Amino acid sequence: MKIPKSNIYHLMKSKAGLPPGTLIHSFAQNTSETSVRLISFNNDDYLDSYISDPELLLASIKPEYTNWIQFTGLSDIASLESIGTLLQINPLTIEDILNTEHMPKSEEVDGQLFFVIKIIGQNSMTDAFEVNHAALVLSKNFIISFLQKETQLFDPFIERIRQAYGKIRQHSNDYILYRLIDIIVDNYYLLFYQTDEKLQEIEEVLMTNQSADMTRKIQIQKKELNFIRRHLLPVGEALRVLMKNETQLIKKQHLTYFNDTADHVNHLTNGTDNFREMVNGLMELQMMNNSNRMNNVMKSLTVIATIFIPLTFIAGIYGMNFEHMPELRYRFAYPALLVIMIILGASMYLFMRRNKWF
């Protein structure tokens, strides 16, 4: 969900002149209450707890375990700054974490890998897009995910870890980073399926009902596709940067996984291009339907006008007030003239129908 322009303006105004790394809110009320959850596991053990005091977090991290810290809600700047200090996260990185308008990117700072990505979903009530800012920090001893709002997107993955499904507990922190990114990217496919269904419905309506006006719905789909593409393209670039840097924090055998996710992003990006072409085609179909409907209206009006031209001519002649018009004195002149006009109009109508003029 976009921040209103007024809030962005005040944000930029308040940040102007401040030292780098100064932490200020970049959102309004669109965030959850702050909570810290630590999931630690190895091949034989699984620990899941909420940390009420950030000062206790460092002591709870077990070097021999895979440690996934979930920091949800960015409203408590003091807790965020405290965790950043404890885990030795660069202040500029903390500033980017707090900036919910930051676009996806990947960089390695002070021996830690920083990855920003957006979780996009649709409100079931309003059907509007909702964006959840996600920042991931990978270190040697932990992986920490900062989320703007609570999400159930990762619940199935957490359950797989809890149940020790397959060899999932044998993986290290960098594999957790891959899985989090991959889950978010896979969620984009759901948006694509929904968009495809909407475009198919619009096309069906336009093909079966030429009088339907779907312009507004087509424009909405165009804006949604541009919105998805704007957040998707930087993800592909961030993954390319991550693999190109060959960081020591990611095992070589896991780079294949990140490459697979990059392929998914590339596939989705190509999909947005195809959808945009489809939207343009639907808009052209809408314009063609409007043109055909207008042509049909003009054709009907032309037929009516053409039929009435000779009838108007006859009526005009006998509407003249000349004294010496012999037909005016005949008893059956009026009904005879009406019959002639009806026959003439019907003849013209049948002639135009036979020649398929309408």
C-alpha positions, 0 to 999 in steps of 0.5 A, spaced: 500 500 500 502 506 498 504 512 503 500 518 501 504 523 498 503 528 504 506 523 508 512 522 503 513 529 503 513 530 511 518 524 511 523 527 506 522 534 509 524 531 516 530 527 514 533 533 510 539 535 513 540 529 518 546 525 519 546 518 515 543 512 519 538 517 523 532 512 524 525 515 523 518 512 521 517 512 513 510 509 514 503 511 518 499 506 521 500 501 517 505 496 521 504 491 526 506 491 534 513 489 535 515 482 536 521 478 536 521 470 535 527 466 535 527 459 531 533 455 533 534 448 530 539 442 528 538 435 526 535 433 533 532 439 536 527 444 535 526 451 539 521 456 538 520 462 543 518 469 543 524 474 546 520 479 550 527 483 552 532 484 546 537 484 550 536 477 551 536 475 544 544 475 543 544 470 549 539 465 546 542 464 539 546 458 539 552 458 534 551 450 533 544 451 531 541 454 525 538 461 528 532 464 524 530 471 528 523 474 526 522 481 528 515 483 526 512 490 526 517 496 525 513 501 530 518 500 536 525 504 533 528 503 540 528 495 540 530 495 532 536 500 534 537 495 540 537 489 536 541 492 530 547 494 536 547 487 539 547 483 532 552 488 529 548 490 523 550 497 520 546 503 522 545 504 514 542 497 514 537 499 519 535 505 516 533 501 510 530 496 514 525 502 517 524 505 510 518 501 508 518 505 501 525 502 499 525 498 493 528 491 493 536 490 493 541 486 495 548 488 498 553 485 503 555 490 508 560 489 514 560 481 513 552 481 513 548 480 507 542 484 506 536 483 502 530 487 501 524 484 498 516 486 498 511 481 500 504 483 495 497 480 497 490 482 495 485 484 500 479 479 500 474 485 502 477 490 497 481 486 492 486 492 493 494 490 493 497 490 500 505 491 500 508 488 506 516 490 507 521 485 508 528 486 509 532 479 510 539 480 514 544 474 513 550 473 518 554 467 519 550 465 526 543 467 524 538 469 519 533 475 521 527 477 517 524 484 519 517 484 517 513 491 517 506 487 518 505 480 520 504 474 515 502 467 515 506 466 508 511 463 512 507 458 517 507 452 512 515 453 512 515 453 519 511 447 520 516 443 516 521 445 520 518 443 526 516 436 523 523 435 521 520 434 514 525 431 509 532 434 510 530 441 512 533 441 519 540 439 516 540 446 512 544 452 514 542 459 515 543 461 508 538 456 505 533 459 510 534 466 506 533 462 500 527 459 502 524 466 504 526 469 498 523 463 494 516 463 498 515 470 497 517 470 489 512 464 489 507 468 492 507 472 486 505 467 482 498 467 485 497 474 483 499 472 476 493 467 476 488 472 479 490 477 474 490 472 468 483 470 471 480 477 471 483 478 464 480 472 461 473 474 464 474 481 461 475 478 454 469 473 455 465 479 456 467 483 451 467 478 446 459 476 448 457 483 449 459 488 445 455 493 449 459 492 455 464 497 458 470 494 461 474 500 460 475 501 468 476 494 469 482 494 464 485 500 466 485 497 473 488 491 471 493 495 467 495 499 474 496 492 477 500 489 472 505 496 472 505 495 480 507 488 480 512 489 475 515 495 479 516 491 485 518 485 481 524 487 476 528 489 482 528 483 485 531 479 479 537 485 479 538 483 487 538 476 486 543 477 480 548 482 484 547 476 490 550 471 485 555 475 482 558 477 488 560 470 490 559 472 498 562 467 503 556 467 507 552 463 502 555 456 500 556 454 493 552 448 493 546 453 495 547 458 489 543 453 484 537 454 489 538 462 488 539 461 481 532 457 480 529 463 484 532 468 479 529 464 473 522 464 477 523 472 477 525 472 470 519 468 468 514 472 472 517 478 469 516 476 462 509 474 464 508 481 466 510 483 459 505 478 456 499 480 460 501 488 458 500 486 451 493 482 453 491 488 456 493 493 450 489 487 446 483 488 450 483 495 450 483 495 442 477 490 443 473 495 447 475 501 442 473 496 436 466 494 440 465 502 441 466 503 434 462 498 432 456 500 436 457 507 434 457 504 427 450 500 428 447 506 431 449 511 425 447 505 420 440 505 424 439 512 423 441 512 416 436 507 414 431 511 418 433 517 415 433 514 408 426 511 408 423 518 410 427 522 405 422 520 399 416 520 404 418 527 407 418 530 399 411 527 398 409 530 404 412 537 403 409 537 396 402 536 399 403 541 404 404 547 400 398 551 400 397 552 392 390 553 390 390 549 384 392 542 386 387 537 383 388 531 388 386 536 394 379 535 392 379 527 391 375 524 396 380 518 397 386 522 396 389 522 403 388 515 404 391 513 397 397 517 399 398 514 405 398 507 402 403 510 397 407 512 402 407 506 406 408 501 400 414 506 398 417 506 405 416 498 406 419 497 399 426 501 401 426 497 407 426 490 404 431 493 398 436 495 403 435 488 407 436 484 401 442 488 399 445 487 407 446 494 408 444 493 415 
